Amino acid sequence: DVTFSFQVHYTNLSAEQYDLLLFALTLQDGNEQLVHKLGYGKSLDLGACVISVRGSPKPGPSIQGYLNRQGYLKLFREGRKQ
């Protein structure tokens, strides 16, 4: 239950690049929320953290072209089995 605050500054991002940035930060795909893992002990499920963006913006539809790729779907399904 620790909160770290940080800021991300960006310039001249296209809508698609902004959507990718949001996904990379939040790892949210629709209603599915994945987590980032920090530090040692990842295999023990330690170091899990969620990044939220002020205002809770969601990635736009341009992200679907990346999320529907076979490699992502395979990783996503494997991650959900754990």
Steps between C-alpha positions, in 0.01 A plus 500: 500500500773745402438782253772642277416815308674589176440702187540406135566781254449452129474713187373450147350154548251377244171356629635148443824574687302651790283186516812283509650714777181467707499124453869467587442693822169353612505151339124526479325318216128569528391365837818294540765659723850357494774606742862604474753308709790671675808367673587146602246235596286532187455123484357519852255767381680772694552850366168521315390857437226678310559831324201728470476819298325805641154524346505127411528539121464180301705416190304563180407250230836527324648276771298201378734448206778429750296304753356263242847378397567133563802565726306730732203266520728208589679698773171633633345154524812354665507786751136446592561130580738584785 
